[in-house]
Amino acid sequence: MWDAIVIGAGPSGSVTAYLLAKKGYKTLILDMKDFPRYKSCGGGVTWRAYNLLRELGIKLRSPEAYHKEVVIRGFGEEIKVRSDEEFAVATLDRRKLDKELLDEAIAQGAEFRKEKVSGVISKEDRVEVIGSGFSSRYVIGADGAYSITAISSGIRNCWRNDDIIFAIEGRAPLYDELTFIVDASPSGYGWIFPRGEDSNAGVGGISSKSREVIKAFEEFSKRYKVEKVGNWIIPTGGHDKQIAKGRVLLVGDAAGLADPLTGEGLYYAFKSALECSKSLESEDPALSYSENMGDVMEELRLKRKARNIIVPRMGFFFKMFVSYPEIARRYMLTSIGRLDFKEFWRWGILRIPKAMMRRASKVLKESL
């Protein structure tokens, strides 16, 4: 019997397996596909995510470009924000990243097998993985947004529409600047992430408005010469749901751990992998894991509130953003892990009246 079976060899699964195998756990990784394989994703790694991996002993080789400056554009306005760290966002092809992380896990002693899993059954002293013939002391569900592990274990039900971001990506020419276009989608944003020889570009928005997102992508693709490659969903509802039960624990997208404002999920994939691996050393791993993820859940809960306030009023808030550049700079600090989001949110709310005054002054000057 295995000590741990990790279902899913994406970033959260491979990093969990890497950490467990490094500690001496007999670890098996199961995935229905061979690697490398195509995976829909914007392909952006924040400095915060990159640095966490580095602290865990993994120095990424797969990034193709490093961007220190980020351009945010929309509603006739533009602002540029520069990171205080080595970079703000690194860009890459997810096929290369996922293969690199899987190789890291295997190098530590984890085994990988191509298997299609149809569910899990929890017993008193083990978990049986249906479809594979394997069982283990613990199972880590890292099988993505449509997690069979989460549903079959009874940890959670399917996502609600407002828990999900629907995104469409494609290939575009190589642009000079990493750019977010905040008026490209009615319930989200568009992005252009330059990498080695081209750019990953696309739009995303709340799943309940997927038809509007599709229409927005059609316009976006014409403007920026984007050739559609694929679409996917990003679950952002884990902050108010169970993420572990008995001998089964969920990480990454399976647990719904993505930023409700931006859709960024790699940092939370790596962070959940770390806390999950640490929790197996405790007497009650499910309880320990849930408690250790408390700060992360609080951050995601607050970002969900911020999304509900900001996204329906994106034009108003972005113009405030431009009028008060310090807001943009401090938000950058949250994205690289140098400022707590709760602290930023409290500070930012208090600056809205001042930003409105600056905006009104600017409009008045332009009209004279």
C-alpha angles and dihedrals in degrees: 000000000000123000091222136004116199113203108207129031099218121118097288093045097046094046091048090050091046092054095044094047089047088058092051100260115149096242132188125190118204126192132161092227138058118241137277094044136155116270124181110237140128088244098226122141115192119220087246092060093041092050093049090055090049090053088053091054100262118120106191118231098176102079112109098191138017120212120198094177128056124199119209115193139175148110090038093303135101137191132181123211124193125205122234090213131069089283142340100224132009117203128214149147111272091219089065096042095050093047091048093052093046090052089051090055093048090048088059091054104270116138124225127208131175106236136147110229119206099184147311133257119204119219128182096265104017147016121243117214109216115225096021104064090228131121133187144179089252137015124206114202108215095150099124137239094332093048112181088188092060094049100040093047091052093237092128144343127240120304123268117238092251089055092064136077115203113210137182122199137188146161120274135176117281106278124194101234137045102240140186115201107201097189096049094094128032093226103027138359146273128243142201114197112183113208135162106319103349142010132261107226136172150117136257139188145155112311094234087065096046093131089057090048090053091050090047090053091053090057093040093051092053093050097046099029095244121173110208116241105168150316135233145168128252116206114216101168102092094102093081100033138080114267101184140031127178109315096348123088130179127217136183119351092353086066093042093246106158131119108266090208101049107011090236109154111162096085091052090045090056095040093051090047089055096048092043093053091048093050094061088072091064130084092246108030095179093054094041092050093049092049094046090052092054096105092047091050091049090052092050091045091054092046089053089055090048091051092052090053101039107037097059087049099037096138093054095045095044092054088051087049091055093045092054108038092182088072090058092046093051092047087055088055090056091051092054093044098250096114130040111243092225090056091047093049094051091047093046096050090056091052097054095090090050091046090050090053091050090048092050091049091052093049090048093052092048091051095053 
